[in-house]
């Protein structure tokens, strides 16, 4: 497929997991891709720019450099994010601030820095990586869920704010995805295999979502094929949000 041919895309958190899968898929479909990451070399041979999405100075420098390298911007994928485990009583104030700075403020800073370039594009799109945690109550995910709930609300507000500028804004809501972060959680569990089985069983399809499957959804939302799609949260969750299956 070449549905992204010639489009210029910045992807944050593109050094691993969903971000890396998205960057590679975009490149395969003809896009010009720049990865923003704390470790941009991890996305080689794609163009990489070092950026801390929670730091405005770092973001502005990286977005400017990426836009100059690509000759402008058409697509921003706000994918960079971090996880957190615990109830509302378990995470420190500092951890709350850090997760919100990365997961929410990071999307604000990157989008804000990219807006002048997106306004010059005839096919501008922003895609935010949200989560099933924004719409379903998950145990031991209070902080993470709060951050992703904010991402969902932010996506809708941005879609309304920028629709008349020709900038579409959408998000994807993955279920539990087979990413390095989930891998680290499983490795730290008392019984990793039992924990993986429990996560698989939580999704109606009976397995974790793959990074490639989420990347495909992001590619659709970013592409001209989705020209009439804005203000939408696309679930890639194995049916977790909407299905209520009977026990077998």
C-alpha positions in Angstrom: 0.0 0.0 0.0 1.2 3.5 -0.8 -1.6 5.6 0.8 0.8 7.8 2.7 3.2 8.5 -0.2 4.9 11.8 0.2 3.2 12.7 3.5 5.6 14.0 6.2 5.1 12.5 9.6 6.5 13.0 13.1 6.0 10.1 15.5 6.8 10.5 19.2 7.9 7.6 21.2 9.0 6.0 17.9 11.9 4.0 19.3 9.9 1.0 20.5 6.6 -0.7 20.8 3.6 0.9 19.1 5.6 3.9 18.0 8.3 1.9 16.3 5.7 -0.3 14.6 3.9 2.9 13.4 7.1 4.5 12.1 8.0 1.4 10.1 4.5 1.0 8.7 4.4 4.7 7.6 7.7 4.4 5.9 6.6 1.2 4.1 3.5 3.1 2.9 5.5 5.9 1.4 5.6 8.5 4.1 8.6 10.6 5.1 9.1 9.8 8.7 10.9 11.5 11.6 10.9 9.8 15.0 11.1 11.8 18.2 12.3 9.8 21.2 14.6 9.9 24.2 16.6 7.3 22.2 16.0 8.2 18.6 18.8 5.8 17.4 16.5 2.9 18.3 14.4 3.7 15.2 17.3 3.6 12.8 17.5 3.8 9.8 14.6 6.2 10.1 15.5 9.8 10.8 15.5 10.4 14.6 15.5 13.4 16.8 16.2 13.4 20.5 13.3 14.8 22.5 11.8 14.8 26.0 8.1 15.4 25.3 7.6 16.8 28.8 10.0 19.6 28.1 8.9 22.5 25.9 12.3 23.6 24.8 13.3 20.1 23.8 10.0 19.6 21.9 10.2 22.9 20.0 13.8 22.2 18.9 13.0 18.6 17.8 9.8 19.5 16.0 11.5 22.4 14.2 14.5 20.2 13.2 12.2 17.4 12.0 10.0 19.8 10.0 13.1 21.3 8.3 14.5 17.8 7.5 11.2 16.7 6.0 10.3 19.9 4.3 7.2 20.5 6.4 4.7 18.4 8.4 1.4 16.7 7.4 1.0 14.2 10.3 1.7 14.2 14.0 1.4 10.9 15.9 1.4 11.7 19.6 2.4 8.2 20.9 5.0 8.8 23.6 3.7 7.7 27.0 4.6 5.9 30.2 2.7 3.6 32.4 1.9 3.5 36.1 0.6 0.8 38.4 -1.4 1.3 41.6 -4.6 2.6 43.1 -5.3 6.2 43.8 -3.5 5.8 47.1 -0.4 4.2 45.8 1.5 6.6 43.5 3.4 9.6 44.9 2.6 13.2 44.0 5.9 13.2 42.0 4.8 10.2 40.0 1.4 11.7 39.3 3.1 14.8 38.0 5.6 12.9 35.9 3.0 10.7 34.2 0.7 13.5 33.5 3.6 15.6 32.2 4.5 12.9 29.7 1.2 11.4 28.8 -0.9 14.6 28.6 1.3 17.7 28.6 3.6 16.0 26.1 0.8 15.8 23.5 0.0 19.4 24.1 3.6 20.6 23.7 4.2 18.5 20.5 0.9 19.5 18.9 1.4 23.1 19.7 4.9 23.1 18.2 3.6 21.4 15.1 0.6 23.5 14.5 2.3 26.2 12.3 3.4 23.4 10.0 0.2 21.5 10.0 -1.7 24.7 9.1 0.3 24.8 5.8 -0.7 21.2 4.9 -3.6 20.3 2.7 -3.9 16.9 4.5 -3.1 17.6 8.1 -3.8 15.0 10.8 -3.0 14.4 14.4 -3.4 11.0 15.9 -3.1 10.5 19.7 -2.4 7.1 21.3 -5.0 6.8 24.0 -6.1 3.6 25.7 -8.9 1.3 26.7 -8.1 2.7 30.2 -9.9 5.9 29.2 -13.3 4.2 28.9 -13.1 1.1 31.1 -12.3 0.8 34.8 -9.1 -1.3 35.1 -7.7 -2.4 38.5 -4.4 -0.9 39.7 -4.4 1.7 36.9 -5.7 4.9 38.6 -3.0 7.2 37.5 -2.6 5.8 34.0 -6.3 5.8 33.5 -6.6 9.4 34.6 -3.9 10.4 32.1 -5.6 8.5 29.2 -9.0 9.9 30.1 -7.5 13.3 29.7 -6.0 12.3 26.3 -9.5 11.3 25.1 -11.0 14.6 26.2 -8.1 16.5 24.7 -8.5 14.7 21.4 -12.2 15.8 21.1 -11.4 19.4 22.1 -8.6 19.6 19.6 -10.7 18.2 16.9 -13.3 20.9 17.5 -10.7 23.7 17.8 -8.8 22.9 14.6 -11.5 21.5 12.2 -11.8 24.8 10.4 -8.1 24.9 9.9 -8.3 21.6 8.0 -6.6 19.6 10.8 -8.2 16.4 11.7 -7.6 15.0 15.2 -8.4 11.5 16.3 -7.1 8.9 18.7 -6.7 5.1 19.0 -7.8 3.2 22.1 -5.7 0.0 22.3 -6.5 -2.8 24.6 -3.6 -4.4 26.5 -0.9 -4.5 23.8 2.1 -6.7 23.6 4.7 -4.0 24.1 7.9 -3.7 26.0 6.2 -2.0 28.9 3.7 -4.8 29.3 6.6 -7.2 28.9 8.3 -5.6 31.9 5.1 -5.8 33.9 4.8 -9.5 33.1 8.5 -10.1 34.0 8.0 -8.5 37.4 4.9 -10.6 38.2 5.2 -13.5 40.7 3.9 -15.9 38.0 4.5 -14.2 34.6 2.8 -17.0 32.6 -0.3 -16.9 34.8 -0.4 -13.1 34.5 -0.1 -13.2 30.7 -3.0 -15.7 30.6 -5.1 -13.4 32.8 -4.4 -10.5 30.5 -5.2 -12.6 27.4 -8.5 -13.7 29.0 -9.5 -10.1 29.8 -9.9 -9.4 26.1 -12.8 -11.1 24.3 -10.5 -12.2 21.4 -8.4 -14.1 24.0 -5.1 -12.5 23.2 -3.1 -9.3 23.6 -3.3 -6.7 20.9 -0.2 -6.5 18.7 1.7 -3.3 18.1 1.3 -3.8 14.4 -2.5 -3.9 14.7 -2.5 -0.6 16.6 -0.1 0.9 14.0 -2.5 -0.1 11.2 -5.3 1.8 12.9 -3.1 4.9 13.3 -2.1 4.7 9.7 -5.7 4.7 8.6 -6.6 7.7 10.8 -3.6 9.6 9.5 -4.3 8.8 5.8 -6.4 10.5 3.2 -8.7 7.5 3.4 -10.0 9.0 6.7 -10.5 12.4 5.3 -14.0 12.6 6.8 -12.9 11.2 10.2 -12.2 13.6 13.0 -13.0 13.6 16.7 -13.1 9.8 16.8 -11.6 7.3 19.2 -10.9 4.1 17.3 -10.9 1.0 19.6 -8.3 -1.7 18.8 -9.0 -3.7 21.9 -10.1 -7.2 20.9 -13.7 -6.2 21.8 -12.9 -5.3 25.4 -14.8 -2.0 25.5 -18.0 -3.0 23.9 -18.5 -6.7 24.2 -20.1 -8.6 27.1 -19.7 -12.3 26.4 -21.5 -15.0 28.3 -19.3 -17.3 30.3 -18.6 -20.5 28.4 
